Amino acid sequence: MTAVPDLDLHKIREYAAGRVPAQHQHKIRMEVDVRGKTVTILECRAPWHEKPGTEWTRQGVARMKYDSDHHEWTLHWVDRHDRWHVFDLIDHGAIDTILDEIELDRICIFWG
């Protein structure tokens, strides 16, 4: 199994890191979770209460799956029940195309 290309993973991490200004990162941050050929961008928010044991919440924003046979990515969105679906308004493609689509968010499905 071919892993996710390093350059593509770097681009995804750079994109996620650039979403939240430094002055707000104590309340919100973006994380990238990699599992095999699947990469998920997560929005993480600080706990409402500062009680011991209270953890940051994590919500999926976008998921990308790498097809090593065709060297292309598919984009997925998450519904309110935390189920992932293929985003079919674009074809499979290069990671730059996928990240551009997430940023554009023309139907408000990733960033609301």
Summary of the structure (lengths in Angstrom):
residues: 112
radius of gyration: 14.7
end to end distance: 34.4
largest distance: 48.1
contacts: 264
relative contact order: 0.16
helix: 22%
strand: 34%
